Amino acid sequence: MTAATESSTGPGEQAVDMRTSLASFQLPNPVLTASGCAAAGRELGQFFDVAELGGVVTKSIMLKPRSGRPTPRMAETPSGMLNSIGLQGPGIDSFIANDLAWLKQAGARSVVSIAGHNTEEFVNLAKRLYNHPIDLLEVNISCPNVESRGQVFACDPTASARVISAVRRAANPNVPIFAKLSPDVTDIGLIARSVADAGADGISLINTLLGLVIDLDTMRPALGGVTGGLSGPAIRPVAIRCVWQVHQAVPHLPLLGMGGIKTGADALQFILAGASAVSVGTAIFNDPHAPVRILAELQAELAARGFASVTEAVGFAHRAVAEQEEFFASRKLGVGA
Ligand SMILES: Cc1cc2nc3c(=O)[nH]c(=O)nc-3n(C[C@H](O)[C@H](O)[C@H](O)COP(=O)(O)O)c2cc1C
């Protein structure tokens, strides 16, 4: 076991096996960063060893360098924040040469997030990454489709499926692909089933919710981009509801859950709702150590409830009460522990 998989148990608590998997990607523990909240991991390297995490999810990368949306790009909201960064970034070539190379030499597991304006751009990104050492491809379909009057791919089951099946065909078959879903839909289970049928190996959820803040001094939208993405603890119940519904819709697919995770107890809610691993985003902005702290807290939360491994807890909240009781009764008798 590495340092990250050993349990920080207290007196009387059992060790917890923190290993998990996201399709064929084996992780020593279930805590990753969230796309866009830790660039490509280098900034976090000054606070802790990024190889201790389950993985680093990079900011969504596009084909060409982009400067993002107009300023101001951040507004405070109750228990959260609104951002309109846009997909600012160096473009795929620089990303591969600098960021991916850095992650590799740091010994981190790399989850690369890609974003495109149309299906062809997603395909080209998958092809560019084909021969590079990545552990998982997260396909950010929560961005506007220029071929459909700017409608977000993830809000349309057909457009979502088209991108995912094209990326699945173009990407290295040894690399699992996860579709990242938007919560801004009526039926997230429908979108989940359509990306599953299109060949997604798993699902990441949720991206930010679309929001707007009016600045009362200027009496105009506070963000230069007018609307922005709402993140942080304010969205957590929405995110857990989405994980719950998607787990029910596609129980065979692994889920990477996120949205407002600030503590190990928050992370545990996602796991019990059906996530095999979690990403930490906004919490990093006021506590750069948040991912490693949350990992230690999650281990303690699992141990305190008698779980011997994180995988035992995945989707546990969906089980019938009698089945849950039977699980813990067998544990007390030492069965399966
Ligand atoms: C500043 C900022 C930038 C983000 N950029 C991306 C991005 O490039 N790609 C993406 O898929 N999600 C992006 N997200 C969404 C996060 O990855 C995450 O899904 C969302 O913020 C919910 O998690 P949180 O509440 O822990 O931040 C961004 C979020 C924030 C706050």
The ligand as a MOL file (V3000), in Angstrom:
LIG
                    3D

  0  0  0     0  0            999 V3000
M  V30 BEGIN CTAB
M  V30 COUNTS 31 33 0 0 0
M  V30 BEGIN ATOM
M  V30 1 C -13.2230 28.2760 -11.8330 0
M  V30 2 C -13.8070 27.0070 -12.3550 0
M  V30 3 C -13.3980 26.5140 -13.5990 0
M  V30 4 C -13.9330 25.3080 -14.0940 0
M  V30 5 N -13.5000 24.8270 -15.2950 0
M  V30 6 C -13.9730 23.6300 -15.7550 0
M  V30 7 C -13.4770 23.0770 -16.9630 0
M  V30 8 O -12.5870 23.6090 -17.6280 0
M  V30 9 N -14.0110 21.8840 -17.3720 0
M  V30 10 C -14.9750 21.2170 -16.6510 0
M  V30 11 O -15.4000 20.1380 -17.0730 0
M  V30 12 N -15.4410 21.7280 -15.4830 0
M  V30 13 C -14.9600 22.9010 -15.0330 0
M  V30 14 N -15.4160 23.4040 -13.8420 0
M  V30 15 C -16.4390 22.6500 -13.0770 0
M  V30 16 C -15.8040 21.7790 -11.9850 0
M  V30 17 O -14.9200 20.8180 -12.5270 0
M  V30 18 C -16.8960 21.0620 -11.1550 0
M  V30 19 O -17.6180 20.2020 -12.0070 0
M  V30 20 C -17.8800 22.0150 -10.4940 0
M  V30 21 O -17.2540 23.2250 -10.1050 0
M  V30 22 C -18.5620 21.4030 -9.2620 0
M  V30 23 O -17.6120 21.0460 -8.2780 0
M  V30 24 P -17.1810 22.0250 -7.0450 0
M  V30 25 O -18.4510 22.5720 -6.4740 0
M  V30 26 O -16.3950 21.1510 -6.1200 0
M  V30 27 O -16.3270 23.1020 -7.6610 0
M  V30 28 C -14.9010 24.5980 -13.3330 0
M  V30 29 C -15.3020 25.1110 -12.0840 0
M  V30 30 C -14.7680 26.2740 -11.5950 0
M  V30 31 C -15.2310 26.7790 -10.2410 0
M  V30 END ATOM
M  V30 BEGIN BOND
M  V30 1 1 1 2
M  V30 2 1 2 3
M  V30 3 2 2 30
M  V30 4 2 3 4
M  V30 5 1 4 5
M  V30 6 1 4 28
M  V30 7 2 5 6
M  V30 8 1 6 7
M  V30 9 1 6 13
M  V30 10 2 7 8
M  V30 11 1 7 9
M  V30 12 1 9 10
M  V30 13 2 10 11
M  V30 14 1 10 12
M  V30 15 2 12 13
M  V30 16 1 13 14
M  V30 17 1 14 15
M  V30 18 1 14 28
M  V30 19 1 15 16
M  V30 20 1 16 17
M  V30 21 1 16 18
M  V30 22 1 18 19
M  V30 23 1 18 20
M  V30 24 1 20 21
M  V30 25 1 20 22
M  V30 26 1 22 23
M  V30 27 1 23 24
M  V30 28 2 24 25
M  V30 29 1 24 26
M  V30 30 1 24 27
M  V30 31 2 28 29
M  V30 32 1 29 30
M  V30 33 1 30 31
M  V30 END BOND
M  V30 END CTAB
M  END
